[in-house]
Amino acid sequence: MTAFLINNSDCSLNHIYLLHDLAIKVDLHVLQQTDLKNDENPLINIKHFYIMKKLLLILTLFISLLFTGCEKQDSANNIIVIVQYKTLQHKNVDAITGLKKLLEQVKKEDHFINLRLHVDQKDNSNVLLYEEWDDELYYKNQHLKTEHMQRFIVESQAFLDGPPEITFWKVNAVYK
């Protein structure tokens, strides 16, 4: 398939890409399997083919909406975690590199929704993570105990000026 979810934002768009890719594969498969006899009307076969294709697309859309993580998107029940780091002097590039390496592992975790990495424009030694998770207890327990987090805590001593300040927030209102 050509599309996959990176985070749960643009879920509907991902469904469209998946369905389009599936429709192309169905077209190719059916065309390869079609074996017209001399007395068959090719227009009838084509008509049946497109009816089956549309039914398959509708069924696929329905099933994919049932079994994907779209319900996590924009949930008022999600927890927002703000993590503020201070890098050691002249180590901000190392800190960003280390964080990006860590975040590649974090985004594979259960209950992860999305994350944004920010750097202060006036003082690039200030780094902020804006994280969204669907389970606060998971974040406070299992996430912080993962192998990649424990490794980062040790390795980050070379570029961070102490542990981060971590605060937890709940969504009060959303404006778009």
C-alpha distance (Angstrom), angle and dihedral (degrees) to the residues before:
residue distance angle dihedral
M1 . . .
T2 3.78 . .
A3 3.80 98.9 .
F4 3.76 132.4 53.7
L5 3.77 135.0 165.4
I6 3.78 115.5 -93.2
N7 3.74 91.3 175.9
N8 3.75 129.8 -12.5
S9 3.82 97.3 -97.5
D10 3.87 111.0 99.5
C11 3.81 91.9 30.7
S12 3.81 95.4 149.8
L13 3.79 91.6 50.1
N14 3.79 89.8 52.4
H15 3.82 89.4 52.3
I16 3.80 90.1 53.8
Y17 3.81 91.5 50.7
L18 3.80 91.5 48.2
L19 3.80 92.4 48.9
H20 3.80 92.3 47.3
D21 3.80 90.9 51.1
L22 3.80 90.9 47.3
A23 3.82 92.0 49.2
I24 3.81 90.7 54.0
K25 3.81 90.8 50.5
V26 3.82 90.9 48.3
D27 3.83 90.6 49.9
L28 3.79 91.9 52.2
H29 3.79 94.3 44.9
V30 3.81 95.0 48.1
L31 3.79 92.4 45.7
Q32 3.81 90.0 51.4
Q33 3.82 91.1 49.0
T34 3.82 96.2 45.4
D35 3.78 110.8 105.3
L36 3.80 110.1 176.2
K37 3.77 117.9 -156.1
N38 3.78 117.8 -143.0
D39 3.81 93.6 -106.2
E40 3.82 97.2 47.4
N41 3.77 121.7 100.5
P42 3.84 108.0 -122.0
L43 3.83 91.5 -153.0
I44 3.82 91.6 62.2
N45 3.81 91.3 52.1
I46 3.80 91.5 48.6
K47 3.82 90.8 48.9
H48 3.82 91.3 51.3
F49 3.78 89.8 46.1
Y50 3.82 93.7 56.0
I51 3.81 92.9 44.6
M52 3.80 90.3 52.8
K53 3.79 90.5 45.5
K54 3.81 92.3 54.4
L55 3.79 92.1 46.5
L56 3.79 90.5 50.5
L57 3.82 91.5 50.1
I58 3.80 92.3 50.3
L59 3.79 92.1 47.8
T60 3.80 91.8 46.7
L61 3.79 92.7 49.8
F62 3.79 91.5 49.9
I63 3.81 93.7 48.6
S64 3.79 94.2 44.1
L65 3.81 91.9 51.4
L66 3.79 89.8 51.9
F67 3.79 96.6 50.2
T68 3.81 106.1 37.3
G69 3.77 132.4 88.5
C70 3.79 95.4 -108.9
E71 3.77 91.6 120.2
K72 3.81 89.9 68.3
Q73 3.79 91.4 65.5
D74 3.82 116.4 106.5
S75 3.79 92.9 -9.5
A76 3.79 114.7 169.2
N77 3.81 87.6 -149.5
N78 3.80 93.7 64.0
I79 3.78 118.9 106.7
I80 3.80 120.4 -124.7
V81 3.79 114.8 -146.8
I82 3.80 120.3 -163.1
V83 3.80 113.0 -162.2
Q84 3.81 116.8 -172.9
Y85 3.79 119.9 -165.4
K86 3.79 131.0 -173.6
T87 3.81 114.3 -155.1
L88 3.77 125.7 -146.1
Q89 3.79 115.0 -101.2
H90 3.84 110.9 -73.0
K91 3.83 91.4 1.4
N92 3.81 99.6 98.2
V93 3.83 93.3 107.4
D94 3.82 90.6 51.6
A95 3.80 89.6 47.7
I96 3.81 93.4 51.8
T97 3.82 91.1 46.7
G98 3.82 91.2 49.6
L99 3.81 92.4 47.0
K100 3.81 93.2 49.3
K101 3.80 89.7 51.2
L102 3.81 89.7 50.5
L103 3.81 93.5 46.1
E104 3.80 91.8 56.1
Q105 3.81 86.4 64.7
V106 3.81 96.5 38.4
K107 3.80 93.8 56.7
K108 3.83 89.3 60.8
E109 3.82 92.3 59.8
D110 3.78 126.3 108.2
H111 3.80 114.2 -100.1
F112 3.82 93.2 22.1
I113 3.82 112.4 136.1
N114 3.80 106.1 169.4
L115 3.77 144.1 -42.7
R116 3.79 137.7 -154.0
L117 3.78 125.1 -157.2
H118 3.82 114.5 -150.2
V119 3.81 131.6 -174.3
D120 3.80 121.8 -160.4
Q121 3.82 108.8 -111.7
K122 3.80 93.3 -147.5
D123 3.82 97.6 41.6
N124 3.80 115.0 23.1
S125 3.80 91.0 -167.1
N126 3.82 87.1 75.9
V127 3.80 111.1 83.8
L128 3.80 124.4 179.1
L129 3.80 130.6 -168.0
Y130 3.80 118.3 -158.8
E131 3.81 104.6 -162.4
E132 3.80 131.4 -178.2
W133 3.81 121.4 -159.7
D134 3.78 132.1 171.0
D135 3.83 95.0 -142.0
E136 3.80 123.5 46.4
L137 3.81 94.3 -170.7
Y138 3.79 90.9 53.5
Y139 3.80 90.5 51.6
K140 3.80 94.3 48.2
N141 3.80 94.3 45.8
Q142 3.80 121.2 19.5
H143 3.82 97.7 24.5
L144 3.79 94.1 53.4
K145 3.83 90.3 47.7
T146 3.82 96.8 51.4
E147 3.78 117.7 121.3
H148 3.81 93.0 -116.0
M149 3.84 92.2 51.5
Q150 3.79 92.4 48.2
R151 3.82 90.7 48.5
F152 3.83 90.7 48.6
I153 3.81 91.8 51.0
V154 3.82 89.7 57.1
E155 3.82 96.7 40.5
S156 3.81 94.2 44.5
Q157 3.80 91.8 65.8
A158 3.82 85.7 81.2
F159 3.83 93.1 61.5
L160 3.84 110.3 15.3
D161 3.79 126.1 79.7
G162 3.80 95.8 -134.7
P163 3.80 133.9 -50.6
P164 3.81 119.8 -33.1
E165 3.77 127.2 -103.8
I166 3.82 107.3 -113.7
T167 3.81 124.3 -165.5
F168 3.80 130.5 176.9
W169 3.79 124.6 -139.9
K170 3.80 138.2 -177.1
V171 3.80 123.8 -146.7
N172 3.80 111.3 -105.9
A173 3.82 99.1 176.3
V174 3.80 137.9 -9.0
Y175 3.82 123.7 -144.8
K176 3.80 122.8 -173.5
